[in-house]
Amino acid sequence: MLVESGLALPLAGLLAGTAMGYVARRQHFCTLSALERRWYAGDDNGLRAWGLAILVAIVLTQLLVLAGQFAPEQSFYLTPAFGWTGAILGGLAFGVGMALVGTCGFGALVRLGGGSLRGLVVILVLGLSALAAQRGILALGRVALVDSQAYDLTRLGAPDQTLGAVASALAGRDLRWLMTLAVVVALGTWVFRSASFRSDRGKILAGTAIGAAVTFGWLATTWVASRSFVPVQVESASFVVPPGDLLLQIVAYTGALPDYGVGLVLGVVVGAALAAWRRGDVRWEACDDARELSRHLLGAMLMGVGGVFSLGCTIGQGISAASLLTISAPIVLISIAIGARLGLAYILEGSIRHAFRGIERRPAE
């Protein structure tokens, strides 16, 4: 069987990653691009596609929970220790790094699939930085700034850091499904309020496919964990630590097969390469000069360290953790957006002071 051979996890990750990489490359699904177009072009269809991915992931994940196919408490996102400092500081660092690079870790893999050597540089540095922050010398800073400052939500009576659990603890009654329904209705209303977005089939397809792929991760790893004789981490999509795990597999192979995250990373490159090949869009790209290279190196390092501090990236926290309705997800996403705005203001407008100016908004539809 695949489970006994150890191939089930990397193959499942490869399948999900290929789908994500193909769709992202074909439909230009990118967090930073969505933010840029909202701030500088008044076009929020990219953000709505991202919101749709979150919406689909929430709905499908909660259906899995109702069907008894996934126990969310198995996820590391739901520990009662809420690292609020990591969510804020890590998110800000990740956002600035994303602006310096021009995309996130997921986007760098998508670029790599099309032949971007800049993407390769970003993934190498991001993976090494994530390992340093998780297990190396930078972990000392993470323990001091994040782990030691974490707030224990059991003091409020909440067993985990989901929005429903915290609201239930504060209200003294079970509000979990009510909160889930409220989030789904509010997010769905915002996503589909735009007539322009409703007519953009490509963006709708991209958001739906990415959200479904994230849910698939919960289902696949839960299925393998229930049948495996060795411990299996129940996880979904994230692109901070998995690139580092891939590097470890390459340079220090011990006989253990890759996990779901490593398969996912490879799958995104494969899927993006397929999309680029089908459109005749494969071309080698490199940094134009030392200044651009230094910006990519610094940005990748900030994303690797920041992603570990915040326990996720634009996909890891932004969709995977959001599908569980964690309180960390919106805090990390807002912090990433603020960091990206600061970084873009510096790069495109010459000073971070411009980040605090009013942003022109297009008329409401």
N, C-alpha and C positions, 0 to 999 in steps of 0.2 A: 504493500500500500504506500501511497505518497506520504502519508503521515509518518509511518514507520521509517521510511527512507530519509525523512527530513527535507524532502523537496517541496512539500505542500506550501509552506510559508513563502519561500522565495518565488515560487511559480505564481502564487496568488498575488503577491506584490508586483511581479512583472506584468501580470495581466492588467491590474488596476492602473499601474503606472503608464503602461502603453496607451491605455484609453485616455488618461489625463494628458499625457504629452501630446498625443495626436490632436485632441480637441483644442488644447491651449495654443498650439502652434497654428492650427488652421483658423481659429476664431480670434486670435490675438488676446487671449485671456490673461491679463497681467494686472496686478494690483497697482503698481506705480503708474502705469499708463492710464488706468482708470482714474486715479487721483489727479494726475496731470491734466487730463482732458476736462475734468470737472472744474479745476481751479483756473486753468488758462484758456479753455475753449468753451466752457459752459455746457459741456456734454456729459451727462451723468449716466448714460446707458451702460458704460463699463462698470460703474459702481452698482447699478441695478442688477447686472449679470452676476456680480459677486454676491449681492444680497439674495438672489435667487438660488445660488449654490448653497448658501447657508440655510435658506428656507427648505430646500429639498432635503438637505442632510438632516435637519431637525425632524422633519415629518417622517422620513424613512427610518431614522434611528429610533424615534419614539415608537414607531410601529413594531420594530424589532423587539423593543423592550416589552411591549404589550403582548407580543406573541411568544415571549419567553425564550427568544433566540439570542439575546444579548443582555448581560448584567452590567450596567454602566459602572457599578462600584468597583469593577475589576480594572478600570482605567486609572492610570496615575494622575489624570487631570482632576479626579474627585477626592483627593486627600483632604481631610479637614484642615490641614495647615495651609492657609492662604498666604502665599508669598507676595504680598502687595508691593513691596519695594522692587522685587524682581519684575513684576508685571509692568510697573511704571518705568523704572530705569532701563530694564532690558528692552521694553518696547520702544522707548525713545532712541536707544542706541541702534536697534534694528532698523528703525525708520530712517535715521540719518545715513546708516550704511547702505540702505536700499536706494536712497537718493544718489549717493556717491557712485554706486555701481550702475544704476539705471534700471534695476530690477531686483527681485528677491531671489532666494536660493532656488525656488521652483522655476522661476523665470530664467535663471542662469542655466539650469539643466535643459530647458526648452531651447535656449539659444545654442547650447552645445550640440544639440541634436541637429541643428542646421549648419554646423561647421564653425561656430564661434570659439576661437581659442581664448577670448576674454572670458567666456563662460567657464572654460576649463580652469583658468586661473582662479576665478571666483570660487568654484566648488572646492578646489584643493585648499585654499586658504580658509574658507568657511568651515570645512570639515576639520582641519587641524585646530582651528580656534575653538570650535565646539568641543573637541576632545580635551583641549587644555582647560576649558572652563568647567567641564564635567568631571574630569578625572585627573587633570594635571595641576600645574602650579597656580593657574587662575582660579581653581576650585576653592582656594583659600579665601579669595575675595568673595566668591559666591556664597560661601558659608557665612562669612561675616556680614555681608550686605543683604542677603536674601534669606537664607535658612534660619539664621538666628533672629531675624525680625518678623518671621512669619506669624500671622495671627491665627490662633487656634479657634476655629469656628464652633467647636464643641462647647465653648464657654457661652455661646448663644443658644445652645441646645440643638445646633444643626449638625447632622452626621457627616455632611460633605459640603462642598462649595457650589452646589447647584443653586440657581436662582430660586427654584421651588422650595428647596430645603431651608434656605435662609429665610425666605418669606414665611414659610410655615412655622419656623421657630419663633419669629418675631410676632406673628399673629396668634400663635397658640392653636392653630387648626391646620389641617392638611390643605395646602393651596398649590400643590405641585402641578396637578393637571390643569388647574385654572391658570396658573402662570404660563404653562406651556401653550395653552390655547391663546392667551393674550399676546404672547410673542409672535406666534404663527400668524394671527390675524393682522397685527400691526405691521409686521415685516412684509407679508403678502400684499397688504394694501399699498404700502409705499412702493414695492417693486413694480406692481402692475398699474399704478396710477398713471404712468407715462404712456401716452398713445404711441410715441416714437419707439419706446422699448417694446411695446406689445406687437409692433409690426416688424421687429428685428428678429427674425427666426434664428439667425446665427448666434446671437447673444443668448437667446432663450435656450437653444440647444447646448451651448457651452456651460451655462449655469446649471442646467439640469444634469448634464453628464458628470461634471466635477462633483456636485453634491452627491450623486448616486455612487460615484467611485469612493468617496469618503465613507459612506455607509457600508459599502462592500468590505472595507477594511475591518470594521467592527465585526461583521458577520464572519468573515474568513478566519480571522485570528481567534475568535471565540470558538468556532467549529474545530479548528486544529487543537486549541487548548483543551477542549473537552475529550479529545481522543488521543492525546499525546501522553506518553509515560514520563516526559520531562517537562519542567516548567516552561510555559510559553507566555510571553507578554501580550496581553490583549491591547491592540493599538490600531490606529488608523493612519491617515496621511500626515507626514511631517517631513520637513526638509532642512533640518539643522543637524541633529545628531546622526541620522542615517548616512549622510555623505562621509562623516568621520568613520562610521562603522565599516563602510565600504573600503575606505583606505586601509583600515586595520586588516580587513580580509585579504587585501592585496599584498601588504608588506609583512604580515605576521600570521599567516594561515596556520591554524592549529588542528585542522581536521573537522572542525565544526562548520556545518553548512550555514550560509547567510540566512538572516531572518527576513521578516516581511518588509521592513524598512529598506534594506539593501536591495531587495528585488524591486521595490517601488522606485528607487532612484534610477536603477538601470532601465526600468520600464519607461520612465518619462523620456529619457534620452532616445530610446528605441522608437517610441511613439512620435516624438518630435521629428526624428530623422525620417520616418515614413511620410509624415505630412510634408516636410520640406522636399523630399524626393519627388513626391507626386505632383507638387506644384513647380518643380524645377527651381527650387529656392535654396539649394545647397551651395554654400560658398564659404571658403576659408576667410576668417576675419581675425584681426589681431589689434592690439592697442596701437594707436597712431604715434604716440611718443611716450617718454618717461613720465610726463605729468599725468597722462591718462592711466598709465599702468599703476602709478602710486595711488591714484584715487580708487582704483579697483581693489588694490591690496588692502587699503585702509577700510574701505566699505565692506569688503568680505569679512575682515576681522571683526568689525563692529556687529555684523549680522550673526556671525558664529557665536560670539560671546553674549550678545544681547539675546539671541534666540534661546540659549541655555538658561540665562537668568530668568527669562519670562516663560520658560517651559513651552516654547513653540514659536512658530513664525506666522506669516500671513495665512498659511494653510493649516498649520498645526493648531494654533490658537484660533485663527480666524474662521475656520470651518470645522475641523475635527472637535476641538473643545466646545465651540459654539453649538455643535449638534447635541451636546449633552447639557446645554444651557448653563454653563458655568459662569460664575460672576467674574472670573478672570478674563474670559474672552473679550467682552466689550472694553474692559480697561486696557488690555494689551493692544487691541485694534486702534483705540483712540490714541494711545501713546505712540504707536507706529505712525499713524497719520500725522501727528504733531511733529515727530522727528523727521518724517519725509518732507513736510512743509518747510521746516527749518533748513534742511539740506538743499531742497530745490531753490529756496530763496537765495541761498548763498551761491549756488552754482549758476543759476539762470539770471538772477537779478542783482548779483554782486554783493549782497549783504543780507544777513539773517534778519535785519530790521524790517525788511520788506515782508517777512512772514506775518508781521503783526498789523499790516495794513488791511483795510477792508477788501474783500474779494468780490469782484462783480459777479452777480448771479443773473442767469437768464430769466426772463419772465416765466412765471408759473404756468404750467400747461393746464 
